[in-house]
Each structure stands twice: as C-alpha cells, then as structure tokens.
Amino acid sequence: MTLPYVVDAQTSLSPAELQVLHDQYDAEAASGHITTQTKFNYAWALIKSQNRQQMLQGVALLTDIYRSDPPRRRECLYYLSLGHYKLANFDEAKRFNSLLLEREPNNMQAQSLNALIEKGIAKGTATSAWRSSAAPPP
C-alpha cells in the first residue's frame, strides 16, 4: 500500500464526499456494528479536514482502531501522525511517525512528514524561547 504524500493528505474532501462517509458510518452504527474499514475511511476523511473538531474526531477513531485491531496498526500510524501534526501535537506526531519509520525506514511519505514535524517542533521551541525571553522580569 502506497501512502499519499503529505500535500495530498492535507487536501480536504468536499462536503458531499465527507457526508457519504459520515452516512455510511452512521448507518453501520445504527445497525449495531461499525466495520473497521468504514471507521478507517471516515477517520481518514476527518483527518483531511481543516476543521479542528473533525480532525480530533478522526484521531480518536484512528486511536480506537490502533488499540483494538493490531493487524491494522501499520495503516493507522501515518494518519495518526498526520492528524497530530495538523493539530500541532508534534510530540505525538513524532511518536507515531517514528514507529512507522522503524518498520519502514525508506517510506518517503513518512520521511516527508518527519521533516514537517521537525520544523513544527523547531518553530514551537523557538516560539517558546522567544516568549520566555520576552516575558517581563518577576
């Protein structure tokens, strides 16, 4: 399975496309059983969103799959990392991406995402350092 490039993953679905996956998820929930594939598809769509609440919901769904379905963990790692990156949870993004890179050190998408995560961490560190130095003395 080839994972999408980060740019592709940051492109949101149309509201109609997201609605199709939402409706499928809701229909399965109403029947009492949501398949892992439906949950994954919906989580993937939510991660692609620009809406923070939807991204949080996508991360929660992927976390559930990661914990409850060990054979699907590898599939979840990239999107968990991407979701946390988009939410600026850089430590969590790095943790999940590192797990993927341990399994697949030549994975170009994970390497690309790793570079973005490192930039986010550096930017966050620089911002924290600036705030500390700009703070008035006690």
Residue frames as a rotation matrix with the C-alpha (Angstrom) as fourth column:
MET 1
0.580 0.815 0.000 0.00
0.815 -0.580 0.000 0.00
0.000 0.000 -1.000 0.00
THR 2
-0.508 -0.719 0.475 1.43
0.712 -0.661 -0.239 3.36
0.485 0.216 0.847 -1.01
LEU 3
0.041 0.482 -0.875 0.69
0.850 -0.477 -0.223 6.15
-0.525 -0.735 -0.429 1.41
PRO 4
0.688 0.279 0.670 -0.26
0.643 -0.661 -0.385 9.55
0.335 0.696 -0.635 -0.02
TYR 5
-0.495 -0.822 0.280 2.11
0.613 -0.559 -0.558 12.48
0.615 -0.105 0.781 0.05
VAL 6
-0.595 0.211 -0.775 1.51
0.678 -0.386 -0.626 14.97
-0.431 -0.898 0.086 2.83
VAL 7
-0.889 0.267 -0.371 0.19
-0.386 -0.874 0.295 17.57
-0.245 0.405 0.881 0.36
ASP 8
-0.580 0.701 -0.414 -2.44
-0.124 0.427 0.896 15.12
0.805 0.571 -0.161 -0.88
ALA 9
-0.359 0.425 -0.831 -3.50
0.843 0.530 -0.093 14.28
0.401 -0.734 -0.548 2.66
GLN 10
-0.732 0.051 -0.680 -3.91
0.404 -0.771 -0.492 17.96
-0.549 -0.635 0.543 3.50
THR 11
-0.852 0.511 -0.117 -6.47
-0.391 -0.470 0.791 18.42
0.349 0.720 0.600 0.74
SER 12
-0.594 0.695 0.406 -9.94
-0.406 0.178 -0.897 18.23
-0.695 -0.697 0.176 2.25
LEU 13
-0.708 0.527 0.471 -12.77
0.701 0.605 0.377 16.23
-0.087 0.597 -0.798 0.79
SER 14
-0.657 0.606 0.449 -15.79
-0.231 -0.728 0.645 18.08
0.718 0.320 0.618 -0.49
PRO 15
-0.552 0.530 0.644 -18.68
-0.790 -0.085 -0.607 18.34
-0.266 -0.844 0.466 1.97
ALA 16
0.493 0.776 -0.393 -20.63
-0.862 0.498 -0.096 15.85
0.121 0.386 0.915 -0.20
GLU 17
0.056 -0.561 -0.826 -17.77
-0.254 0.792 -0.556 13.32
0.966 0.241 -0.098 -0.13
LEU 18
-0.882 -0.364 0.299 -17.42
-0.344 0.064 -0.937 13.66
0.322 -0.929 -0.182 3.63
GLN 19
-0.170 0.917 0.361 -21.18
-0.960 -0.071 -0.272 13.27
-0.224 -0.392 0.892 4.01
VAL 20
0.418 0.276 -0.865 -21.14
-0.596 0.802 -0.033 9.94
0.685 0.530 0.500 2.13
LEU 21
-0.430 -0.677 -0.597 -18.58
0.071 0.634 -0.770 8.53
0.900 -0.373 -0.225 4.58
HIS 22
-0.841 0.207 0.499 -20.43
-0.540 -0.345 -0.767 10.03
0.013 -0.915 0.402 7.54
ASP 23
0.162 0.982 -0.098 -23.71
-0.984 0.168 0.056 8.49
0.072 0.087 0.994 6.39
GLN 24
0.229 -0.155 -0.961 -22.09
-0.241 0.948 -0.210 5.08
0.943 0.279 0.179 5.94
TYR 25
-0.814 -0.576 -0.078 -20.58
-0.018 0.159 -0.987 5.32
0.581 -0.802 -0.140 9.43
ASP 26
-0.599 0.662 0.450 -23.93
-0.783 -0.367 -0.503 6.35
-0.168 -0.654 0.738 10.95
ALA 27
0.338 0.746 -0.574 -25.81
-0.827 0.526 0.198 3.58
0.450 0.407 0.795 9.11
GLU 28
-0.097 -0.447 -0.889 -23.42
0.074 0.888 -0.454 0.95
0.993 -0.109 -0.053 10.45
ALA 29
-0.941 -0.211 0.265 -23.59
-0.219 -0.218 -0.951 2.46
0.259 -0.953 0.159 13.94
ALA 30
-0.195 0.958 0.209 -27.39
-0.980 -0.183 -0.073 2.25
-0.032 -0.219 0.975 13.79
SER 31
0.448 0.334 -0.830 -27.15
-0.493 0.866 0.082 -1.43
0.746 0.372 0.552 12.82
GLY 32
0.930 -0.057 0.364 -25.00
-0.328 0.317 0.890 -2.09
-0.166 -0.947 0.276 15.88
HIS 33
0.420 -0.840 0.344 -21.72
0.584 0.540 0.606 -2.89
-0.695 -0.054 0.717 14.12
ILE 34
0.813 -0.291 -0.504 -19.26
-0.520 -0.751 -0.406 -0.48
-0.260 0.593 -0.762 12.53
THR 35
0.815 -0.566 0.127 -16.68
0.570 0.741 -0.354 -2.27
0.106 0.361 0.927 10.39
THR 36
0.181 -0.856 -0.483 -13.06
0.543 -0.323 0.775 -1.34
-0.820 -0.403 0.407 10.84
GLN 37
-0.545 -0.406 0.734 -12.85
0.837 -0.213 0.504 -0.31
-0.048 0.889 0.456 7.19
THR 38
0.347 0.747 0.567 -15.79
0.674 -0.619 0.402 2.09
0.651 0.243 -0.719 7.50
LYS 39
0.841 -0.093 -0.532 -14.33
0.422 -0.502 0.755 3.55
-0.337 -0.860 -0.383 10.69
PHE 40
-0.179 -0.984 -0.011 -10.93
0.673 -0.131 0.728 3.92
-0.717 0.123 0.686 9.00
ASN 41
-0.341 0.096 0.935 -12.42
0.874 -0.333 0.353 5.56
0.346 0.938 0.029 5.88
TYR 42
0.711 0.668 0.222 -14.37
0.509 -0.705 0.494 8.06
0.486 -0.238 -0.841 7.97
ALA 43
0.622 -0.568 -0.538 -11.35
0.445 -0.309 0.840 8.78
-0.644 -0.763 0.060 10.19
TRP 44
-0.374 -0.772 0.514 -9.20
0.862 -0.085 0.500 9.33
-0.342 0.630 0.697 7.08
ALA 45
0.023 0.485 0.874 -11.73
0.736 -0.600 0.313 11.85
0.677 0.637 -0.370 5.76
LEU 46
0.915 0.348 -0.203 -11.89
0.383 -0.592 0.710 13.64
0.127 -0.727 -0.675 9.11
ILE 47
0.208 -0.929 -0.307 -8.09
0.647 -0.104 0.755 13.87
-0.733 -0.356 0.579 9.32
LYS 48
-0.445 -0.365 0.818 -8.08
0.889 -0.285 0.357 15.51
0.103 0.886 0.452 5.88
SER 49
0.591 0.787 0.176 -10.45
0.742 -0.616 0.265 18.20
0.317 -0.026 -0.948 7.16
GLN 50
-0.440 -0.650 0.620 -9.37
0.266 -0.754 -0.601 21.71
0.857 -0.100 0.505 8.05
ASN 51
0.409 0.696 0.590 -11.88
-0.487 -0.380 0.787 21.71
0.772 -0.609 0.183 10.92
ARG 52
-0.538 -0.734 0.414 -10.15
-0.717 0.141 -0.682 21.11
0.442 -0.664 -0.602 14.26
GLN 53
-0.045 0.598 0.800 -13.10
-0.843 0.408 -0.352 19.24
-0.536 -0.690 0.485 15.81
GLN 54
0.877 0.350 -0.330 -13.29
-0.480 0.686 -0.547 16.91
0.035 0.638 0.769 12.82
MET 55
0.085 -0.927 -0.366 -9.54
-0.491 0.280 -0.825 16.29
0.867 0.250 -0.431 12.99
LEU 56
-0.536 -0.232 0.812 -9.85
-0.844 0.162 -0.511 15.48
-0.013 -0.959 -0.283 16.71
GLN 57
0.460 0.783 0.418 -12.67
-0.702 0.609 -0.369 13.05
-0.544 -0.124 0.830 15.95
GLY 58
0.742 -0.252 -0.621 -10.57
-0.437 0.522 -0.733 11.43
0.509 0.815 0.277 13.21
VAL 59
-0.377 -0.919 0.114 -7.63
-0.641 0.170 -0.748 11.00
0.669 -0.355 -0.653 15.58
ALA 60
-0.265 0.349 0.899 -9.96
-0.868 0.320 -0.380 9.47
-0.420 -0.881 0.218 18.19
LEU 61
0.799 0.598 -0.065 -11.35
-0.552 0.686 -0.474 6.96
-0.238 0.415 0.878 15.67
LEU 62
0.439 -0.720 -0.537 -7.87
-0.392 0.385 -0.836 6.02
0.808 0.578 -0.114 14.46
THR 63
-0.492 -0.590 0.640 -6.67
-0.822 0.075 -0.564 5.65
0.285 -0.804 -0.522 18.04
ASP 64
0.250 0.685 0.684 -9.54
-0.781 0.560 -0.275 3.24
-0.572 -0.466 0.675 18.66
ILE 65
0.911 0.033 -0.410 -8.60
-0.325 0.668 -0.669 1.18
0.252 0.743 0.619 15.59
TYR 66
0.024 -0.998 -0.063 -4.91
-0.588 0.037 -0.808 1.25
0.809 0.057 -0.586 16.57
ARG 67
-0.483 -0.196 0.853 -5.71
-0.872 0.195 -0.449 -0.08
-0.078 -0.961 -0.265 20.04
SER 68
0.174 0.732 0.658 -8.38
-0.646 0.589 -0.485 -2.62
-0.743 -0.341 0.576 19.14
ASP 69
0.965 0.222 0.141 -7.17
-0.026 0.615 -0.788 -4.07
-0.262 0.757 0.599 15.82
PRO 70
0.266 -0.964 -0.011 -3.43
-0.122 -0.045 0.992 -4.91
-0.956 -0.262 -0.129 15.88
PRO 71
-0.083 -0.348 0.934 -3.29
0.851 0.463 0.248 -6.05
-0.518 0.816 0.258 12.21
ARG 72
0.586 0.398 0.706 -4.43
0.736 -0.626 -0.258 -2.53
0.339 0.671 -0.659 11.19
ARG 73
0.579 -0.359 -0.732 -1.86
0.476 -0.579 0.661 -0.64
-0.662 -0.732 -0.164 13.29
ARG 74
-0.483 -0.847 0.221 0.55
0.674 -0.198 0.712 -0.04
-0.560 0.493 0.666 10.45
GLU 75
-0.211 0.505 0.837 -2.20
0.835 -0.353 0.423 1.59
0.509 0.788 -0.347 8.39
CYS 76
0.758 0.617 -0.214 -3.09
0.621 -0.580 0.527 3.86
0.201 -0.532 -0.822 11.29
LEU 77
0.108 -0.797 -0.594 0.42
0.859 -0.227 0.460 5.10
-0.501 -0.559 0.660 12.08
TYR 78
-0.717 -0.428 0.550 0.77
0.674 -0.626 0.392 7.56
0.177 0.652 0.737 9.21
TYR 79
-0.064 0.789 0.612 -2.67
0.338 -0.560 0.757 9.09
0.939 0.255 -0.231 9.66
LEU 80
0.708 0.188 -0.681 -2.31
0.704 -0.117 0.700 9.30
0.052 -0.975 -0.215 13.44
SER 81
-0.285 -0.901 -0.326 0.97
0.836 -0.401 0.376 11.09
-0.469 -0.165 0.868 12.87
LEU 82
-0.683 0.078 0.726 -0.56
0.520 -0.647 0.558 13.37
0.513 0.759 0.402 10.24
GLY 83
0.392 0.917 0.080 -3.58
0.521 -0.293 0.802 14.14
0.758 -0.272 -0.592 12.42
HIS 84
0.550 -0.256 -0.795 -1.43
0.766 -0.225 0.602 15.03
-0.333 -0.940 0.072 15.41
TYR 85
-0.605 -0.778 0.168 0.82
0.769 -0.518 0.375 17.12
-0.205 0.356 0.912 13.17
LYS 86
-0.386 0.531 0.754 -2.16
0.449 -0.606 0.656 19.09
0.806 0.592 -0.005 11.83
LEU 87
0.724 0.666 -0.179 -3.35
0.438 -0.243 0.866 19.60
0.533 -0.705 -0.467 15.42
ALA 88
0.250 -0.771 0.585 0.17
-0.506 -0.619 -0.601 20.83
0.826 -0.146 -0.545 16.36
ASN 89
0.833 -0.066 0.550 0.62
-0.447 0.506 0.738 17.89
-0.327 -0.860 0.392 18.76
PHE 90
0.433 -0.706 -0.560 4.16
-0.786 0.009 -0.618 17.50
0.441 0.708 -0.551 17.49
ASP 91
-0.476 -0.624 0.620 5.40
-0.847 0.515 -0.133 15.08
-0.236 -0.588 -0.773 20.17
GLU 92
0.131 0.614 0.778 2.57
-0.213 0.784 -0.583 12.65
-0.968 -0.090 0.233 19.42
ALA 93
0.879 0.148 -0.454 3.05
-0.458 -0.007 -0.889 13.13
-0.135 0.989 0.061 15.68
LYS 94
0.000 -0.972 -0.233 6.72
-0.944 0.077 -0.322 12.31
0.331 0.220 -0.917 16.04
ARG 95
-0.383 -0.117 0.916 5.99
-0.650 0.739 -0.177 9.27
-0.657 -0.663 -0.360 18.23
PHE 96
0.533 0.676 0.509 3.62
-0.079 0.639 -0.765 7.68
-0.842 0.368 0.394 15.70
ASN 97
0.843 -0.254 -0.474 5.76
-0.520 -0.160 -0.839 8.62
0.137 0.954 -0.267 12.70
SER 98
-0.192 -0.957 0.217 8.85
-0.981 0.188 -0.040 7.17
-0.003 -0.220 -0.975 14.38
LEU 99
-0.081 0.249 0.965 7.02
-0.327 0.908 -0.262 3.88
-0.941 -0.337 0.008 14.86
LEU 100
0.901 0.429 0.055 6.20
-0.062 0.253 -0.965 3.84
-0.428 0.867 0.255 11.15
LEU 101
0.558 -0.757 -0.340 9.78
-0.758 -0.299 -0.579 4.70
0.336 0.581 -0.741 10.18
GLU 102
-0.230 -0.592 0.773 11.09
-0.796 0.571 0.200 1.90
-0.559 -0.569 -0.602 12.42
ARG 103
0.251 0.444 0.860 9.01
0.104 0.871 -0.480 -0.53
-0.962 0.210 0.173 10.36
GLU 104
0.614 0.059 0.787 9.58
0.784 0.072 -0.617 1.17
-0.093 0.996 -0.002 7.01
PRO 105
0.060 -0.669 -0.741 12.75
0.470 -0.636 0.612 3.31
-0.880 -0.385 0.276 7.08
ASN 106
-0.870 -0.427 0.246 12.54
0.391 -0.295 0.872 4.00
-0.300 0.855 0.423 3.33
ASN 107
0.082 0.979 0.185 8.91
0.985 -0.050 -0.167 5.20
-0.155 0.196 -0.968 3.41
MET 108
-0.688 -0.437 0.580 9.12
0.609 -0.782 0.133 8.52
0.396 0.444 0.804 1.54
GLN 109
0.183 0.833 0.522 5.79
0.167 -0.550 0.818 9.81
0.969 -0.063 -0.239 2.81
ALA 110
0.809 0.072 -0.584 6.80
0.576 0.103 0.811 9.20
0.119 -0.992 0.041 6.44
GLN 111
-0.248 -0.957 -0.148 10.19
0.956 -0.267 0.124 10.81
-0.158 -0.111 0.981 5.79
SER 112
-0.492 0.158 0.856 8.46
0.386 -0.842 0.377 13.84
0.781 0.516 0.353 4.28
LEU 113
0.621 0.775 0.118 6.08
0.166 -0.277 0.946 14.09
0.766 -0.568 -0.301 7.21
ASN 114
0.445 -0.537 -0.717 9.01
0.893 0.207 0.399 13.70
-0.066 -0.818 0.572 9.61
ALA 115
-0.620 -0.691 0.372 10.66
0.733 -0.679 -0.040 16.77
0.281 0.248 0.927 8.09
LEU 116
-0.101 0.677 0.729 7.46
0.016 -0.731 0.682 18.78
0.995 0.081 0.063 8.62
ILE 117
0.785 0.372 -0.496 7.16
0.443 0.224 0.868 17.54
0.434 -0.901 0.011 12.20
GLU 118
-0.036 -0.897 -0.441 10.77
0.996 -0.066 0.053 18.54
-0.077 -0.438 0.896 12.92
LYS 119
-0.661 -0.139 0.738 10.08
0.359 -0.922 0.148 22.03
0.659 0.362 0.659 11.51
GLY 120
0.367 0.887 0.281 6.97
0.015 -0.308 0.951 22.27
0.930 -0.345 -0.126 13.70
ILE 121
0.631 -0.226 -0.742 8.94
0.768 0.311 0.559 21.23
0.104 -0.923 0.370 16.77
ALA 122
-0.467 -0.884 0.020 11.70
0.881 -0.467 -0.077 23.74
0.077 -0.018 0.997 15.98
LYS 123
-0.405 0.405 0.819 9.16
0.119 -0.865 0.487 26.50
0.907 0.295 0.302 15.40
GLY 124
0.686 0.710 -0.161 7.41
0.195 0.034 0.980 25.66
0.701 -0.704 -0.115 18.67
THR 125
0.301 -0.682 -0.667 10.72
0.951 0.168 0.258 25.63
-0.064 -0.712 0.699 20.54
ALA 126
-0.682 -0.565 0.464 11.72
0.631 -0.776 -0.018 28.97
0.370 0.280 0.886 19.04
THR 127
0.010 0.784 0.621 8.34
-0.003 -0.621 0.784 30.47
1.000 -0.010 -0.003 19.91
SER 128
0.783 0.256 -0.566 8.59
0.507 0.264 0.821 29.18
0.360 -0.930 0.076 23.50
ALA 129
-0.139 -0.922 -0.361 12.13
0.988 -0.156 0.019 30.55
-0.074 -0.353 0.933 23.84
TRP 130
-0.613 -0.039 0.789 11.03
0.339 -0.915 0.218 33.92
0.714 0.401 0.574 22.45
ARG 131
0.453 0.862 0.227 8.10
0.062 -0.284 0.957 34.10
0.890 -0.419 -0.182 24.85
SER 132
0.596 -0.298 -0.746 10.38
0.800 0.297 0.521 33.24
0.067 -0.907 0.415 27.77
SER 133
-0.484 -0.873 -0.053 12.93
0.874 -0.485 0.008 35.91
-0.033 -0.042 0.999 26.83
ALA 134
-0.546 0.344 0.764 10.22
0.184 -0.840 0.510 38.48
0.818 0.419 0.395 26.12
ALA 135
0.432 0.750 -0.501 8.49
0.663 0.113 0.740 37.98
0.612 -0.652 -0.448 29.44
PRO 136
0.349 -0.289 0.891 8.92
-0.465 -0.879 -0.103 40.82
0.813 -0.379 -0.442 31.92
PRO 137
-0.685 -0.649 -0.332 11.00
-0.007 0.461 -0.887 40.02
0.729 -0.605 -0.320 35.00
PRO 138
0.108 0.777 -0.621 9.02
0.729 0.363 0.580 38.92
0.676 -0.515 -0.527 38.07
